Amino acid sequence: MNREKMQAIGIDYDEGVKRFAGHTNLYEKFVIKFIDDPSYQALIQAMDADDVENAFRAAHTLKGIAGNLSFHCITEPLTPMVEALRTGNLEAAKEKYPALKFEYEKVCACIRASADEG
């Protein structure tokens, strides 16, 4: 994976590897798996259905996964969404969604490109 490109978009590669006890290959395996994690799609579907409970669950799960992978660029816009959903404020969460979408798509594109290079 291209460590420099990942760091340039807000992924703390070194911190992520540390979270995986220094196992670079294991960290990169989970980074690649992130693309297939269903939490982001579940969040979108729940928000579209005005389902605050499932939107919160999906957002909270996505935040945990992104945090464990040190994807700070995703956890930063996601944190206020989780808090809005925690209090049942779906409209506030929807207002914050575009920033998350931008970062999520950027991360997935970077992961795909980095995986193709490696």
PyMOL commands that set and color helices and strands:
alter all, ss='L'
color gray80, all
select helices_A, chain A and resi 3-8+13-19+24-34+39-48+52-68+72-86+90-117
alter helices_A, ss='H'
color red, helices_A
deselect
rebuild
show_as cartoon
